[in-house]
Amino acid sequence: MPWCDDCSRFWNPNSLRTDGACPTCERTLVHPGEGIDEDVRTPWHFKLLVAAVIAYLAWRAVQLAGWVLQQL
């Protein structure tokens, strides 16, 4: 995230002007062509969370199927 020393705040890259300047003080924060790295990997703990949610929902589906079979 670009930091502006004059404004003392972080700016979201989408809120900067098209030339990479600060919208408040017009200081250049990001030069055109330098963007944010697009090849950032997903954190391992997010993958673990997704796997845990999938396992939980699968178990709840098994419990639902068992309950439905008991009700018949």
C-alpha positions in Angstrom: 0.0 0.0 0.0 1.4 3.4 -0.9 2.3 5.7 2.0 2.1 9.4 1.7 4.5 11.2 4.0 2.9 14.6 3.5 -0.6 13.3 4.4 0.6 10.7 6.9 -1.7 8.0 5.7 -1.8 4.8 3.6 -3.7 5.0 0.3 -5.5 2.2 -1.5 -4.0 1.8 -5.0 -7.6 2.2 -6.4 -8.0 5.6 -4.7 -4.8 7.1 -6.2 -5.0 9.2 -9.4 -4.3 7.5 -12.7 -0.7 8.9 -12.7 -0.1 7.4 -9.2 -0.3 10.7 -7.3 -1.8 11.3 -3.9 -5.4 12.7 -4.4 -4.8 15.2 -1.5 -1.3 16.7 -2.0 -0.6 15.4 -5.5 2.8 13.9 -4.5 3.8 10.9 -6.7 3.5 7.8 -4.7 3.6 5.1 -7.3 5.2 5.5 -10.7 3.1 4.3 -13.7 4.0 0.7 -14.6 4.9 -0.3 -11.0 1.7 -1.9 -9.8 1.0 -4.3 -7.0 2.4 -7.8 -7.4 -0.4 -9.9 -8.8 1.3 -13.2 -8.0 0.7 -13.1 -4.3 0.1 -16.6 -2.9 -2.9 -17.5 -0.7 -1.9 -17.8 3.0 -1.7 -21.4 4.4 -4.1 -20.6 7.2 -6.8 -19.5 4.7 -6.4 -22.8 2.9 -6.7 -24.6 6.3 -9.8 -22.7 7.1 -11.4 -23.6 3.8 -10.5 -27.3 4.2 -12.0 -27.2 7.8 -15.2 -25.6 6.5 -15.6 -28.2 3.7 -15.0 -31.0 6.2 -17.6 -29.6 8.6 -20.2 -29.1 5.9 -19.6 -32.6 4.6 -20.1 -34.0 8.1 -23.3 -32.0 8.5 -24.5 -33.4 5.2 -23.9 -36.9 6.4 -25.8 -36.2 9.6 -28.7 -34.7 7.6 -28.8 -37.8 5.4 -28.9 -40.0 8.5 -31.7 -37.9 10.0 -33.7 -38.1 6.8 -33.4 -41.8 6.7 -34.5 -42.2 10.3 -37.6 -40.1 9.6 -38.7 -42.3 6.7 
